[in-house]
Amino acid sequence: MLICHSKTTFAKIVKMLQLQVLRQNAQAVKDRLAKKNFRETNLVDEIIALDDERKKLQLESDNTQAKINSASKEIGQLMAKGQKEEANKRKQEVAAYKNTLQPIADKLSETEKLLNEKLVLLPNLPSEKVPAGKTPADNVVMREGGNKPTLPSDAVPHWELIKKYDIVDFETGAKITGSGFPLYKGKGARLQRALIQYFLDYNTAAGYTEYLPPLMVNEATAYGTGQLPDKEGQMYYMQADNFYMIPTAEVPVTNIYRDEILKEESLPVKMTAYTPCFRREAGSFGADVRGLNRVHQFDKVEIVQLVHPDKSYDVLEEMVSHVENLLNTLELPYRILKLCGGDMSFASALTYDFEVYSAAQQKWLEVSSVSNFETFQTNRMKIRFKGADGKSRLLHSLNGSSLALPRIVACLLENNQFAAGIKLPAVLHNYFGALSIS
């Protein structure tokens, strides 16, 4: 379903700002889109051509309306002078102008609708800091941390451990809903709760305000963060109400400030939220999606910031350090990757991925993405701030997972297994109420 944005206020601001960039830097925009492995760069030329048509029709409409206004004013003057015959001639002219105006207005509306539909197909431009590349193999490992454990010879992957300790029930989850909807039970449910509370406490201690947002969002909200029209096939859609189940807390939380102008002294805005997340993308088979590696519903704690555009890349590094320190407290081996252009999301300008090492599976699993979206999202949502000069400017938005639980749980189970159970990192002992799972 391709939504029509031409009737919405936020679409107008998108159109004005994006078109200005496209017109002034058409070739540069194409080059940066190509770096993101976006092949439909001809969209830039199509958009500019549509905007030329829009301008032409708008001018024609304005000129015709001006003639109507002038003739209407003259009619009143002629009637006041008793020149009824001349006034009637002007009335006929006004009627003719109005007949001419309606087809122009219809064509203008059609052109604006098509223009907006084309504009929202353009992804965010990648930062100059983004490395070239087309696939995950081209991502750049920035650094690694933690120590990979040496497991006992009888070590098993987490999908066997969860059965052994009866903490996650995939079969009953599938009976209740379907494949990819795990049922946590007993100590598994307690571990989920412990991790969520710890992550929230960690984030709020760093100055993030906690929110508990709705789990369904409307079309405008999903559009604002770039889920629409790019990821509509990956979201669960409630057709009767035209709502979408959220794929991440980023979507409702960033929209809290949609259509608002903030004071510069209130920056940065730091928000955190725990939510379940719903994604239709899971469903293939094989080791990569076994157990908790990929599911349709999972818990995640998110961090979001709205910041001054001059400071966003410094804030990005701060958020990366924030997530890195969190992983260190969990005593998990990790690595940080800078994503290449071809592996980035539709909305991101620069993304760092965090992966933790699954010792039993002997592979890296992604557990967090920390991204700077620059003005891509705030442009769509009209989130601005007023500076000391009194002028309004778009903020930059950033977000990151802090953290997504399924693969964290998988690695905690696998990496800490011993003969009598699963050891837990010290930071979770009070939250969980025990030193281990047994």
N, C-alpha and C positions, 0 to 999 in steps of 0.2 A: 504494500500500500504506500504510494507516494503522496505525502501530505501536501496540501496547498498552503503556502506561507504568505501569499500575496495580500491576504486580508489582515495580517498580524502586524502590530507595531514593530516588533523586534526584527522582522524581515526587512523593513525599510532602512533601519540603521545598518544592517548587514550589507544591503545593496549599495548604499552610499559609500561606506568605507572600503568594501572590497573592490568596487569598481574604480575608485580612485587609485588604488594600488595597481590594479590590472592595467589601467590605461597608462599610467606613468612608467611602469616597469614590466611590460608584457613579456619580453624575452627573458628577463631575469626570473620572473615568476615561473615560466615554462622550465627553465633550467633547474630551479629548486624543486619543482614538482617531479621532474625526471629523476632527481636524486632520491626522491621518496618512492621511486619505481612506479609512479603514476603515469600511465601510458596515454590517457585521454587528454593530452595537453592542447589538442585542438579546441577543447572547451573554452580556453581563454579567448581565442579568436571569435568563437560563436557568441560568447557573452558580450564581447565588445561590439560585435555587429548588432546584437539585439538591443544593446543600450543605445547605439546610434539610431536605430529604428524608434526606440522609446522616446528619445529626445526629439526626433522629427515629429512624431505624433503629438507629443506634449506641446511643442511649439504651435503646431497646427490647431490644436484644441484651444490653447490660450488665445491665439489670434482670433479664432472664430467667436470665442466667448467675449472677447473685447469688442468685437463688432456688434454682438447682441446687446451688450451693456450700453454701448454708445447710441445705438438706434433706439433702445428703450428709453433712454434719457431724453432723446430728441422728441420722441412721441409725446411725452408729458409736456414739453415746451410748446410743441405745435398745438396740442389740445388747448393749452392755456391761452394761446393766441387765436383760437377759433378756427384754425386751419385743419379741419377734420379730414378733408380729402388727402392732404399731404400726410397727415398722421396715419391714415389707413394704409397708404403705400408703405410707410415705414413698418407697420405691423406685418404686412405681407413679407417684407424683407426679413424681419425677425423670425417669422415662422419658417422661412426658407433656410435661414442660418441654423435654426434649431434642428431641422431635418438633416442638415449636413453634419451637425455636431455629434449626433447620436452614433452613427457608424464609426466616427473617429474615436469616440469614447470607448466603444466596444472593442475596437482594434487595439487601443492603448491598454485596456484592461487585460486583453489576451496576451499582449506582448510582455507586460509586466509580470504576469503569472508565469509565462515560459522563462523569462529572465531569472526570476527567483528560483524556479525549479532547477535551472542550470547552475546557478550560483552555489546551491547547497550540495552539489555533487563534487565541488572542489574541496580536497582535504586541506588541512593546515599546512602552511609552508614549513619545511624543516629548518631548524636553526643552522647557522654556518658551522656550528660545533658538531653536527651530526656526521659520523663517518659514512663514506660511500659503501654500498653493498646492497645485495638483493635478498639474501636469505639469512637465517639465524647463524649460519656458519661464518658470516661476515661481521658479526657483532664483536666488539672489542672488550676483552677482559681488562677491567681497570685495576682490580686488586682482589686478593683472597684473604680470608680470615678464618680463625678457628683451626681446630685439628681434626682430621679425619680419624675416626676410631678404628681400632683393630677388633673385629668381631670374632666371637668364638666360632669354631668350625661348624657348629650346628645352627648358626644364625639363619633366620628365615625372614622373608619380606613381611611388611606390616599387614597384608591381607590374611596372612596365616596367624599373626600375633593377635589380631582383633578377634579371631575365632577362638584362639586358645584361652584368652582372658575374658571372652564374652562381653566386649565393650562396644562393638558396632555390629548391627544386624542388617545386612544388605538384603537378605531374602525377605524379611518382614517389611522392610521399607519398600521393596518392589511390589509386595502384595498390597500395601496400603495405597501406594501411588504409582510407581513404575521404576524401571531401572534407572540408577543414578540418584536415587533419593534415600540416603542412608538413615537408619534409625540408630541413634546413639542411646546407650543404656548403661545404668550403673556407673561404674568408674569412668566409662567413656563419656557419658553425659557430664559427669563432674569435671573431667578434664577440659571439656569444651568451655564450661562455665568459668573454670579457673583461668584459662587462657584469655578469654574475653575480658574478664575483670582486670586481669593484670595488664593487658594491652591498654585498656581505657585509663587505668590509673597512671600508667607510664606516660600516656599522651597528655592527660590533664595536668600532670606534674610539670610538663614542658610548656604549659600555657595554652593548650588547646581547650576550647569550650565544648563540652559534650552535648550532643543532640541525639534524639531518638526519632528519626523521621518516618514518614509513611513508607510502606513497602510497595505501593503502587503509585505510578505517576501518570500525568496526562501527557498529551502529545507535545505541548509547548515545552514542558520540562525535559522530556527526552530529546527534543530538538536542541534545546539550549546547550547541552553538554556534548552534542555531536553523535549521540546514539542513533538519531534519525537524521537523514535517511540511510546512514551507513550500516547500522547493525540491527535493523528491524527484524531480520530473519533469525537473529540469535536471542530475541527477547520473547517471553511469554506474553501474549496479547489477550486482553479481556474485551472481546468484540462488543458485548452488550453495552459496556460503559466507555469504550474507547480509552482504556487504561492499559499500562504496561507494568508488569512485574519488574522491579529494579534489578539490573545486573550487578550493581555496586552502589554503595551509599553515596558515592561521588555525585550521582545524578540528582537525588533530592537535595542533598546538602549544599551543593554549589548554587542551586536555584533558590535558596533561601533569600538571596540578595538580588534576584532578578528584578529589573526595572527600577533599581534604586541608585541614588547618588550618595556615596559615603563621604564623610569628612576625612581629609588627609591625615589628621591627627589620630583617627581611629584605626589606622593601618599599622601592622598587618592584621587581617581577620584570620584567626586560627580556629578551625573546627575539627572535631573528631566525632565519629559515630560508629556504633556497632549495628549491623543489620544482617539478616540472612540475605543471600544473593541468589538469583535465579537465572540460569543460562541454558538455552536449548542446544548449545554447541556440542555438548557431550553426546555420546551414543555410538561411537565406533568401538571396535574390539581390538584386543591385543594387550601386551604388557604395559604399554604407555598409559592406558586408561584403567588399569586394574585397581581395585580397592579404592583408596582415597585420592588416587592420582588425578582423576577428573570426574566430577559429579555435576548433576543438574542443580542441586541446592547445596549451598555451603555458607558457613559463617565467616564474616570478615570485619575487621575494624579498620576504618579508613581515616586518613588525615587529609584536610583540604585547607589551602591558604589562598586568600585574596590579598595581593600585595601591590605596592607601587611598581610601575613598569621598570624603573631604573634599578630595582633591587631583586628582581625575580630570579636571576641566575645565581645570586648569592644565596637566596632562600632555597633554591633547588639543592645546592650543596649542603645546606643545613639540614634539609629534610632527608637527604641521603645519609648523612651522619646519624640522624635520629633513628632511622630504621636499622642502620648498621650496628649501633650500640644496643638496640633491642635484641638483635640476633646474637650479639655477644653475650648478653645476659642469659640467653637460652642455651648457651654453650654448644651451638650448632656450627659446623663448618659451612662457610658460605663464600660466594664470589659475587662481585658486582660487575655488570656488563653495561657498556654504553651501546644502545641499539643502533644498528645501521639504518640508513634511510628506508630500505625495502622491508624492514621488519617492524617498523613503527606503526602505531595506530593512526587512524584517520585524523584524529583531533590533536595529536601531540606535535610539539615543536622539538622537544628533546626528551628522551626517556632513558632512565637507568633501570635495569632489571636486577633483582636479587634472586639468586638461586642457592638452595641449601643442598648439601650432599647427602644422598640416600645411600648409606653404606651397604645395606643388604641388596639393594637393586643396582648398586655401583653406577649411579647416574645422578646428574644435577637436576633438581626440580625447582621450577620458578615459584616463588612465594610472594613476591612483591614487585610492583612497577611504580617508580616515582617519576612523575612527568611535569614538565612546564608546558602549558598550553598557550602562553603569551596572551594575546587578545582574542584567540579563536572562539573560546567559549563566552567570554565577557562581551564580545561583540554581538553574539547571538542573543545574549540575555540582557544586554544594555546595563551591565554593572559598571558604574563609573565612580570617580571620585572628583571632588572639587579642590584644586590646588590653591596655593596662596595667591595666584594671579586671578582667581575667580573663574577660571576656565575648567570645564569638565573634560576629563580624559578617561579612557578605558583602563581598568585595572588589568593585571595579569592574574591568571588562576593556575594553581598547581595542586596536585594531589598525589597520594601514594597509599599503598596497602601497608597497614601497620598492626596486624598482619592478616593474611588469609590463612585460615586454620587448617584445611584438610592436609596439605602437604607438610605443614609444620608438625602436625600430629603424626603423620607417616614417618617423618624423619626422627622425631623424638622417640617413637616406638622402636624403630629399627636400630638407630645408633646407640641406644641405651639398654638394649636387651642383655640380660645375663641369666644365669641358670634359674634364679628364683623369681624373676619378674622383669619389670621395666623400671630402671632408675629414672627419677625426674630431676631436672636441674634445681639447684638450691632456691632460686628465685620463685619457684612454683610451690614450694613445700607448704607454706602457710595458706596459699590460695586453694591448693588441692586438699590439704588436711592430712597429708601423708608423704613419705619420702619416695614411695614407689608404687607401682601397680603390680599386684600379685594375685 
